[in-house]
Amino acid sequence: MASVQIPLLLAEHTGGLRRMEVAGGSVREIVEELEKRFPGIAGQIHQGGKIRPTLVITVDGQLATAGLDTPVGPSSEVCLLPFLGGG
């Protein structure tokens, strides 16, 4: 199972859990599994099939450039990170 890191801004939806093991072969499947465990969290992660602009998702330290379709391996680390803009 992949190790998933949840940012503080979403921890209220997970009962305070910030790291957990989740099965899934893609970011989409990981989010679907999170939704089963924590109803309502998927809407905080994506909208209309697109990752919300307030989040960045990485898989094994690389940006999830394929969005929800980004592959996830059984020993991958998936991080949901708050997007920090700059200027």
C-alpha positions in Angstrom: 0.0 0.0 0.0 1.1 3.5 -0.7 2.0 5.9 2.2 -0.2 9.0 1.9 0.7 12.2 3.7 -2.3 14.6 4.4 -1.7 18.3 4.9 -2.8 20.1 8.0 -5.5 21.9 6.0 -7.2 18.6 5.3 -6.6 16.9 8.7 -9.9 18.1 10.0 -11.5 15.7 7.4 -9.4 12.8 8.6 -10.0 13.1 12.3 -6.5 14.5 12.6 -4.7 11.7 10.8 -1.8 13.1 8.8 -0.2 9.8 7.4 -1.8 6.6 6.4 -1.4 3.5 4.2 -3.8 3.5 1.3 -4.3 0.9 -1.6 -4.5 2.2 -5.1 -2.8 2.1 -8.5 -3.3 5.8 -9.3 -3.9 9.1 -7.6 -7.6 8.7 -8.5 -7.8 5.3 -6.8 -6.1 6.7 -3.7 -8.5 9.6 -3.5 -11.5 7.2 -4.0 -10.2 5.1 -1.1 -9.7 8.2 1.1 -13.3 9.1 0.3 -14.5 5.7 1.5 -12.7 6.2 4.8 -13.4 9.9 5.1 -16.6 10.9 3.3 -16.4 14.4 1.8 -12.6 14.6 1.5 -12.5 13.9 -2.3 -14.3 17.2 -2.9 -11.5 19.0 -1.0 -8.9 17.3 -3.2 -10.5 17.6 -6.7 -13.4 19.2 -8.5 -14.6 18.1 -11.9 -11.7 15.6 -12.3 -9.1 18.3 -11.7 -6.9 18.7 -8.7 -8.0 21.8 -6.8 -5.7 24.8 -7.3 -5.0 24.9 -3.5 -3.2 21.6 -3.6 -0.2 20.0 -5.3 0.2 16.2 -5.3 3.5 14.4 -5.6 4.2 10.7 -6.0 7.6 9.6 -4.9 8.8 13.2 -4.9 7.7 14.0 -8.4 4.7 16.3 -9.3 1.7 14.3 -10.3 1.7 15.8 -13.8 -1.0 13.4 -15.1 -3.3 14.7 -12.3 -5.6 12.0 -10.9 -4.4 9.5 -13.5 -0.8 9.6 -12.2 0.3 6.0 -11.5 1.0 5.0 -7.9 3.1 2.0 -7.0 2.5 -0.3 -4.0 5.4 1.2 -2.1 5.0 4.8 -3.3 4.8 7.9 -1.1 1.9 10.2 -2.1 2.0 13.7 -0.6 -0.9 16.1 -0.8 0.7 19.5 -0.2 -0.8 23.0 0.0 0.0 25.1 -3.0 2.2 28.1 -2.1 2.1 30.8 -4.8 4.8 33.4 -5.1 5.5 36.5 -7.0 
